[in-house]
């Protein structure tokens, strides 16, 4: 079990956040996150909204109907979350 899941439980939002942290320098689409995590497109859309609202994830329009998402590396909270994620993973290695 993933260290974050041991602490916070396995939730769709945690799964999406972990996916974006692991690919922090790679923009992605909802469908890409859904495919990589095994979550439905609707679930990813639902749980990514609060992550955008908190500033942890940034969203950019790409064309008329497509949006891309990426960890917001300019946000201090994002930096703290990633630092925590990296440190907790080091403890279990």
C-alpha positions, 0 to 999 in steps of 0.5 A: 500500500502507498504511504499516503494511502496508509495515512489518508486512505485511498480516495479518488482525490488522493489518487488524482493528486498523487498522479499529478505529483508524480508527473509534476512537470508534465501537463495532462488531460482529464482522460489521461489522468483517468486512464493512468489512475483507473478512475472514471472521467467523471470522478477525475473531473469531480475531484480535480475541481477542489484541487484547482480551487486550492491552487494546488493544480493549475488548469489551462484551456487547450482549444475550445473544449479541452483543458490541461492540468498540471501541479502548480509549482508556483504555489507554496502549498503544492511545494509543501505537499510534494515535499511531504510526499517525497519525505514520506516515500523515503521513510518506507524505502 
